[in-house]
Amino acid sequence: MKAKLLVGLAMSGLLFGCANTAELESQVQSLSNKVDSLADQVGALRSDHAEMNADIKAAKSAAMEAQEEAARANARIDNMASGYRKK
């Protein structure tokens, strides 16, 4: 009796497994498409990140140059002020 029940369960399991193959493949294809889409988005984000890093480095360099130029201008003004005497 138990053997017939186990055989019956095994056969129904096989039939059920075979019946869902098309649905399973469509789900796998859908997930594959989503993974491809996410991979494209990650690639675009990496590109944007690299571009932003380059812009940040350029802005930092420009800020340092402006700071150095301001320090030079202040030094010139200080030299002019210390050299001037009222008579």
C-alpha positions in Angstrom: 0.0 0.0 0.0 2.7 2.5 1.0 4.7 1.6 -2.1 1.8 2.3 -4.4 1.3 5.6 -2.6 4.9 6.6 -3.0 4.9 5.6 -6.7 1.7 7.7 -7.1 3.3 10.7 -5.4 6.4 10.3 -7.5 4.5 10.1 -10.7 2.3 13.1 -9.9 5.4 15.1 -8.9 7.1 14.3 -12.2 3.9 15.3 -14.1 3.6 18.5 -12.1 7.3 19.3 -12.7 7.0 18.7 -16.4 3.9 20.8 -16.7 5.6 24.0 -15.3 8.6 23.9 -17.6 7.3 26.6 -19.9 6.3 28.8 -17.1 9.6 28.3 -15.4 11.5 29.2 -18.5 9.5 32.3 -19.0 10.3 33.3 -15.4 14.0 32.6 -16.0 13.9 34.7 -19.1 12.2 37.5 -17.3 14.8 37.4 -14.5 17.6 37.3 -17.1 16.2 40.4 -18.8 16.1 42.2 -15.4 19.7 41.2 -14.6 20.8 42.5 -18.0 18.9 45.8 -17.4 20.5 46.2 -14.0 23.9 45.4 -15.4 23.4 48.2 -18.0 22.4 50.6 -15.2 25.4 49.7 -13.1 27.7 50.4 -16.1 26.0 53.8 -16.7 26.4 54.6 -13.0 30.1 53.7 -13.0 30.6 55.9 -16.0 28.8 58.8 -14.3 30.8 58.2 -11.1 34.1 58.3 -13.0 33.0 61.5 -14.8 32.0 63.1 -11.5 35.4 62.2 -9.9 37.2 63.8 -12.8 35.0 67.0 -12.3 35.7 67.0 -8.6 39.5 66.7 -9.1 39.3 69.6 -11.7 37.3 71.8 -9.3 39.6 71.0 -6.4 42.6 72.0 -8.6 40.9 75.2 -9.6 40.1 76.0 -6.0 43.7 75.4 -4.9 45.0 77.7 -7.7 42.5 80.4 -6.7 43.6 80.1 -3.1 47.3 80.4 -4.1 46.5 83.5 -6.3 44.6 85.1 -3.4 47.5 84.5 -1.1 49.9 86.1 -3.6 47.6 89.1 -4.0 47.3 89.5 -0.2 51.1 89.4 0.1 51.4 92.1 -2.6 48.8 94.3 -0.7 50.6 93.8 2.6 53.9 94.8 1.0 52.4 97.9 -0.5 50.8 98.9 2.8 53.9 98.4 4.8 56.0 100.5 2.4 53.6 103.5 2.5 54.3 106.1 5.2 52.3 109.2 5.8 54.4 112.4 6.0 
